[in-house]
Amino acid sequence: MTTTELLVRQRYILLQLAEKVKNISRACRTLGFSRESYYKYKRLF
């Protein structure tokens, strides 16, 4: 996998985890992303 593919996969996992746990803050904290990043990725996907 290329670096770009890994980044896309991590972002997708973040979006999936947030849906699963129904808690964006917890999902972001678990994976080391900011909430701002979550909303940015959500817009892009």
C-alpha positions as CSV (number, residue, x, y, z in Angstrom):
1,M,0.0,0.0,0.0
2,T,1.2,3.5,-0.7
3,T,1.2,6.3,1.8
4,T,-1.8,7.9,0.2
5,E,-3.8,4.6,0.4
6,L,-2.9,4.2,4.1
7,L,-4.1,7.8,4.9
8,V,-7.3,7.2,3.1
9,R,-7.9,3.9,4.9
10,Q,-7.2,5.5,8.3
11,R,-9.7,8.3,7.5
12,Y,-12.3,5.8,6.4
13,I,-11.8,3.8,9.6
14,L,-12.3,7.0,11.6
15,L,-15.6,7.6,9.9
16,Q,-16.8,4.0,10.4
17,L,-15.8,4.0,14.1
18,A,-17.6,7.3,14.7
19,E,-20.8,5.8,13.2
20,K,-20.4,2.6,15.2
21,V,-19.8,4.2,18.7
22,K,-22.1,7.1,18.0
23,N,-19.5,9.4,19.7
24,I,-17.3,11.5,17.4
25,S,-15.1,12.7,20.2
26,R,-14.4,9.2,21.4
27,A,-13.6,7.9,17.9
28,C,-11.3,10.8,17.3
29,R,-9.5,10.4,20.6
30,T,-9.1,6.7,20.0
31,L,-7.5,7.1,16.6
32,G,-5.6,10.3,17.3
33,F,-7.5,12.6,15.1
34,S,-9.0,16.0,15.9
35,R,-12.8,16.6,15.6
36,E,-12.0,19.3,13.1
37,S,-10.3,16.6,10.9
38,Y,-13.3,14.3,11.3
39,Y,-15.7,16.9,9.9
40,K,-13.2,17.7,7.1
41,Y,-13.0,14.0,6.1
42,K,-16.8,13.6,6.4
43,R,-17.3,16.4,3.9
44,L,-14.8,14.8,1.5
45,F,-16.2,11.3,1.6
